[in-house]
Structures are given as structure tokens and as C-alpha cells.
Amino acid sequence: MENSLAILVGTTKGAFVLSRKAGSADWNVSGPYCDGWPINHMTGDSETGTLWAGGGNEWHGAGVWRSPDGGQSWSLSKLSKGQMDEWAANDPEMAKMFGWTPPETRFDGEVTAIWSLAHAHGRLWAGGKPGRLYSSMDGGASWEPVNGFNEHPTRDEWIAGAAGLVLHTIVPDPISQEKLWLGISSAGVFASEDGGQTWERRNRLANGESCGHHDHPAAPRDGQTGLCVHNMVRAPYSDHDVLYQQNHHGVFRSPDGGRSWQDITEGLPSTFGFPIAVHPHDSETIWVIPLNGDTQGRYPPQASAAVWRSSDGGNSWSAMRSGLPQSNCYFTVLRQAMATDRGETAGIYFGTNTGSVFASDDNGENWSEIARHLPTVLCVEVLDRR
């Protein structure tokens, strides 16, 4: 993938890589990789081309796949066993059919799946279900628990969301290796400023009075944002740790690293959605994909797809519809299924639960479908080696 752009797509049936060479308009789809595992999240190292894919479930167990060559070959670091391992261990014929050998695992009974990955400052982070955090200093070959988080004193207060108690978002600081933010459904935002040794919950709502009238169980209340964070991003070139989050109930902006949050939902067609993305060079430009509601079907309002953009930090919003289906559109875009590249005019990419990947190369003004008929898309990330 030398001098290229690659879209990393995790699905319910393995990992895929959409790639094109610089200057080309044609996308190549390769995969599925990772032995058909459900892949909840992927990330990559733009300097080396190394890819990682995290996933699993109760059948497979939890694990992180690694490719040192841009997807040509993969190896698995397994963190916990699954039901398959138990069955195969007691059935030689099944073990032979699967090509199974006993895996080396350290965290059996502790984590059932990996939901998020992040690579920064030579360290790989992995977030798991139920609400666990691990780190690796050798590219994912071996893992250590982050006990300062896993044994957080408020852990008994955390409430599982509909998908369980999942650590689905890891946001490293691009400059300081000491800073890191996490998003958990449904425990809210956590931050560390000492490399993961200690953690602070950061869910205070700055404009709480304006949000106090909502009666939705996930709505802001008691001076806090709703604790069911769906996705969170950091403005890459922000001097003040500007963060944005799409919550189960609303979109929020923090100008101070999560110490306070401002509700910026006004102007959007609903309070519900999953992903959020921020421009690679402009901390005020963000994109979200509102859905009609958590109990109304979770598809675009009026079954008409749109990516909504704000160019002023959430003070106002505009719908970007060109190239997207405008009738009979019932797809869902999940929490980790939208990302941007590093272009001056940002490329934005998102995947759907109906197996399509859409792309825009002009800040979201126009869209095209670059892949279709994939399995349910769980994540979209970008490896930009330009």
C-alpha cells in the first residue's frame, strides 16, 4: 500500500481493505480476512503499513489480529477463549476440522470481545467488553491490563448499554503520550493525563439547564451529559483538547478535554445517532449521521439519507445529500463506521449495516458508493500513507 489510501472495514464476517493508489479513482476490495471473525474495530500505522483488527464474541473469544504487510498475511493474539475453544478441546474431530490448537490466553472470564483499538506513541490500546482496557508495547503480540482503569472505584456504578458494557472509543492525544480519553456505553467519558495510571470521569454538562426538559432515560440530567456515549473524536490540531461526542441522546462539544460539555444538538433532525467525525485540519468542522430514533427503527429520518455538517463547531448544521439514497433508505450507520482521511479537502467515509461504503472527497458535499454487498459494516477507519 505504498503511497496509497486504504479504507479499513470491519464487518460481522471478517475484515476488508478498500485501497486505491494516489491519483486513482478506482477502489479495490480485498478480504475477508481474520478467519471470518466479527471485527468490531480496525486501526493501522501509516508509517509501516501495519494493520490491526479487534473483535470476537462469546463463540470466538476476544482477540486482536495483526498484519505486518498491509493485509496480505494475518496472525492472531488471543486474549480470551471462546465457546469454540471449549468444544474443540473436548472433541478431537472438531479440533481437526477447525485446524484448532490450544491458544495461549491470559484474560479468560474477564473479556469476551475487543471493541476498539488505537495506536499512538509506540503503544497499542485495546478496549473490550465488559468495559476493560489493555495495552501492548510490542505491536499486539502480548498484552497487559490497564489496572488503573479496570479497577476504577466507580466501576460498580457503570450500567451496560444495549450491546453490553463496551469500551468502544479510545482517543489518544497526538502530541502527549500521557493523555488519553475513553468512551463507554453506559459509563460516559473517562480521561487520563498520566499514561493510563489514573482516570477521571468527565461528563459535566456546561449548559445543563437547556437540556433539562428531556424525559428520555439516556438524556442529560443532574448536570451531566447522558452516560451512553456512542462515539467521540478529538480535533487533531486543537491547542485546547477540543472533543466532540455523539451521545445516545444528543451531540456535545467540549473545549477543555472533556471537563465540561456543551449541547450542540439544536438544528439536527433528531437527538439520536452513532458516529461522529472531525475535519483533519479544522477543529470547527464536524459530521454526524442522525437517525430517526432509538425506538423508531434507527434509520435516516423520513428514510432519506444525509450526512449533516457543521462548519462552526456545532452552532449550525446543514444536510449533505448529493449522491445518497433519498427514498426508501432504511440503513443504519454504527458507532465506529465513519472516518476521515488527512487531505486538505477532507475525504469522509462511512459504512452501513446493509454492506455499503460511501465516500466523499469534497468535505461531504457529494457522495458515491465505493463498495456494496459487504457483510454488516461495524467499523470504518482510514490508513492514509500519502
C-alpha positions, 0 to 999 in steps of 0.5 A: 500500500505504498503511497496509497489510501486504504479504507479499513472495514470491519464487518460481522464476517471478517475484515476488508481493505478498500485501497486505491493508489494516489491519483486513482479513482478506482477502489479495490476490495480485498478480504475477508480476512481474520478467519471470518471473525466479527471485527468490531474495530480496525486501526493501522500505522501509516508509517509501516503499513501495519494493520490491526483488527479487534473483535470476537464474541462469546463463540470466538473469544476476544482477540486482536489480529495483526498484519505486518504487510498491509493485509496480505498475511494475518496472525492472531493474539488471543486474549480470551477463549471462546465457546469454540475453544471449549468444544474443540478441546473436548472433541478431537474431530472438531479440533481437526476440522477447525485446524484448532490448537490450544491458544495461549490466553491470559484474560479468560472470564474477564473479556469476551470481545475487543471493541476498539483499538488505537495506536499512538506513541509506540503503544497499542490500546485495546478496549473490550467488553465488559468495559476493560482496557489493555495495552501492548508495547510490542505491536499486539503480540502480548498484552497487559491490563490497564489496572488503573482503569479496570479497577476504577472505584466507580466501576460498580456504578457503570450500567451496560448499554444495549450491546453490553458494557463496551469500551468502544472509543479510545482517543489518544492525544497526538502530541502527549503520550500521557493523555488519553480519553475513553468512551463507554456505553453506559459509563460516559467519558473517562480521561487520563493525563498520566499514561493510563495510571489514573482516570477521571470521569468527565461528563459535566454538562456546561449548559445543563439547564437547556437540556433539562426538559428531556424525559428520555432515560439516556438524556442529560440530567443532574448536570451531566451529559447522558452516560451512553456515549456512542462515539467521540473524536478529538480535533487533531490540531486543537491547542485546547483538547477540543472533543466532540461526542455523539451521545445516545441522546444528543451531540456535545462539544467540549473545549477543555478535554472533556471537563465540561460539555456543551449541547450542540444538538439544536438544528439536527433532525433528531437527538439520536445517532452513532458516529461522529467525525472531525475535519483533519485540519479544522477543529470547527468542522464536524459530521454526524449521521442522525437517525430517526430514533432509538425506538423508531427503527434507527434509520435516516429520518423520513428514510432519506439519507444525509450526512449533516455538517457543521462548519462552526463547531456545532452552532449550525448544521446543514444536510449533505445529500448529493449522491445518497439514497433519498427514498426508501433508505432504511440503513443504519450507520454504527458507532465506529463506521465513519472516518476521515482521511488527512487531505486538505479537502477532507475525504469522509467515509462511512459504512452501513449495516446493509454492506455499503461504503460511501465516500466523499472527497469534497468535505461531504458535499457529494457522495458515491458508493465505493463498495456494496454487498459487504457483510454488516459494516461495524467499523470504518477507519482510514490508513492514509500513507500519502 
